[in-house]
């Protein structure tokens, strides 16, 4: 006779997930968990767009909600995204292994995206932060023709005994991917086997600058933004000031060697003092 499993509160689920994660870490496993949080699982453009895309397909719309609670409770204790693949560990009544295979963007499909966005993607930073024009963002997120995969491009399996086509553990991983894209949006391009820099390069090719003109200051990349996005420190290089530009080459050479150019009036004053 079938019996319902006893109810487990959200607090207990979180504690159980934390215990399992601690146990795996002690055994030397490097985990990349989806941090438990309240409210919306995804909070940035790419994370929200990922979730909205999946929820927009009837195949998934009725099944995905089963995983929201698991994802919010921190039950996804490990989530790794690679080229065309996602692996995860979800804590349920025990630990379950999830594997996903996601097809790359077809070349013709990727070419069409680049052509439609040509001349509109000014920088990689703006692309990853979702700060481009609404028209470009809508093109990148177009159902079935944008960057996000459709159900027919996704294959998944879970080690749990649930017979459903999409169990709650897989659903939790789908939401976990959205949460991960909040902090590492470049993983979407890795997952779909395309290079985000291609769009920027194609935009540059489609927008040659008039001769003798430099980019507008608003379009120049801010070093602090690059450091925040890519986690690197950018050295500061600036144009020489007017005073520096007026220094003659010989004077620059003397300055480099440590010799100073003393004004004539200063030399005369020194002789008088003697």
N, C-alpha and C positions, 0 to 999 in steps of 0.2 A: 504493500500500500504506500502511495506517495505521501510524503510529509514535507511541509514547508520548513526550511531551515530557520532557526531562531533569529530574531532581529538583532542586528549589531549596530550600535549607535555610531555616528560619525566620529565621535571622540575616540571610541575604542578602535575603530578602523584605522585612524591616524596613528594611534599608539602601536597597533599591531604592525603597521607598515614600517614605523621607525625601528621597532625591534628587529624585524627581518633585515632591514637595511644595515643596521649596526652589525648583525651577525655576518652578513656577506662581506662587509668591510674588514672585519677581523680575519676573515679567510683570504684576504688579499684581492677582493674584487673591486675594481675601480668603477664606481657608480656615478651616473649623471641623472639625478632625480628631477622630476617636475615638482617644484615647490608648492606645497599646499597653500591655497589662498581662498578668500571669500569673494563673492561677487562674480563679475565677468571673468572667465578663464583667460581670454585673450584681450589685451587692452590697446594694442597698437594696430596700425593699418594692416600690416601683413598677417599678423596673428588673427585678427578679426576676419580678414578676407578669406583666409584658409578655412576657418570654421563655417563662414557663411556659404562658401562654395560647396562644401560637403553637405550642409543642411539643405541646400537648394535642390539636391537630387532625391527623388522619391524613394529610390532604393535605400537611402541612408537616413532620411529625415525622421522616420519612426523608430530607428534603432540607436542612433547616436545619443539621444538623451539618457540612455541607460548608463552611459559612461561618465556623465558630468560629475555625479557625486563622487565616483571613484577618483577622478582627476583632481577635484577640489580637495579631497581628503588626503592627498599626497600618496595615494596607492600606487602611482606609477613611480616606482623607486629607481628605475633605470630606463633611460631613453637615449638611443644613439642614432644619429642620422648620417647616412653615407650616400654615395652616388647610387641612386636607384634603389635604395634599401633602408629599412628602419628595423631596428631590433629593440625590444623592450622587455622589462620584467615588471609584472603587476602583482600586487599583493591582494589576493582574495581570501578564500578559506585556506589557501596555501599560496605558494609562489607559482605564477604561470609565465611561460615564455611566449612572447609574441614575435612573429616575423612578418614583415611586409615587403613586397616587391612592387615598385612603382616605375612604370615605363618612362623613358626619357622623352623629351619633347621631340617629335619628328623634325627632320631638317627643314622640310617645306613649311611646316607649322612655325618653326622658329624664324625662318626667313621672312614669313608674312608679318610676324610680330615686329621684327626689326624694321621692315619697310614701313609699316604703319606708324611706328614711333620715331622714325628717322627725322632728325631736326628738332626733336622735342625733349630728349633726355640729355641734360647738360652736364650732369656729374653723377658718379657712382654713389656718392653720399646722399644726394637727393633721391636717387632711385631706391636705395636701401631704407631710407627713412620715410618713404612714401609721401614725399613732399612735391611731387610733380603735378602737372595740371590734371584736372578731373578727367579730361578726355584720354590722356595717356594711361591713367590708373584704370579707367574703365576698360581700355583695350587689353591691358595686362591681366585683368581679372575676368575677362569675358568667358562665360561658361562654355566649356568644351573647346574653346579656341584661344584661351589665354595660357597663363603659366600653371594654373592649377589642374591637377589630374581629374579625370572623370572616373566613375566607378569601373568602367571596362579597362582602365589602365592600372587598376590596383588589384593586387592579389595578397591575401593575408591568411594567417593560420595562428591558432592559439592552442596551447597544450591542455587547456581546461576541458572537462567532459561535456560542456554545454553544446547541444546539437544545433543551436541557432547559427544562421549564416554569419551574423555578426554578434558576437557575445559582448557583454559589458566591458570585458577587459580590452578587447580590440577598440571598442568605442572610446574608452578612456585614453588609449594611446593616440587616437585621432585628435582628441582635444589637447592631449599633451604636446603634439606636434605644433598646434596653434600657439600654445603657451611658449614653446621653445623659439618659434619664429619672432615672438615679441622681442627677444634679446639677441637673437642671431638670425636676422632675416636673410643673410646670404646663404643659409642652409637650404632655402627653397630652390635656389638655382643649382646648388650641388645635388639636391635630391632629383631634380629633373634633368640632370646631365647637360646643363647649358652654362655659359659664362656670362655673368651680368655685364662684364666689361665690353662684350660684343655690342650691346645696345648703345653704350656711351660712344664707342669707337665709330659706330655707324652714324650716330647723330653728328659727330664731329665731321665725318666725311660729307654729310648732307648739308652742313652749315659752314662752309669755308668763310673765314673772316676776311673782310675787305682789306686790301694791302695797306700797310701803314697804320692799321687800327688794332688796338688791344682789346681783350674782353672787358665787358663792363665789370665794375668792381663788385656788383651784386652777384655775379656769376663765378667769381673766383672762389676757390675752396679755402675755407677757414681752417688753419692748422689745428685749432682746438677741437673743431668738429671731427676732423680726421682722426685725431687722437682718441676721441670718445668712441667713435664707431669701430676703429680697427685695433684699439688698445696699443698704439705706438706713440712714441714721442717724436714730434716733428721739429727739426732745427729751424730757426728763424733766419730767413734770408731776405734782405730788403734792398731797394735801389739806393745807390750812394746819394748822400745829401748834396746840396749845391756847393757847400763849403769844400767837401771832399772832392767834388768833381773839378774844382778850380785848381787843386794842387797839381803842380807840374810833375812829370815823371821823375826828374832828378831829385825833387824834394821828397817824393814818395820813397825813392831808393834810400835817401839818407835817413828818413824816418824808420824804415825797415831795419837799417843797420844800427839804429840807436843814436845817430848823430842828429843834432837839432840845428835848424837854420836860424842863427841869432841875428836880429835886425841890426843895421849899421849904427843907428842911434844908440843902441845898447852897448856896442863895442866902444864908441867914443866916450860914453859915460864911464866905462870901466877904466880907460886910460887916464881920465881926469882924476879919478880916485887914487890911482897910483902916484 
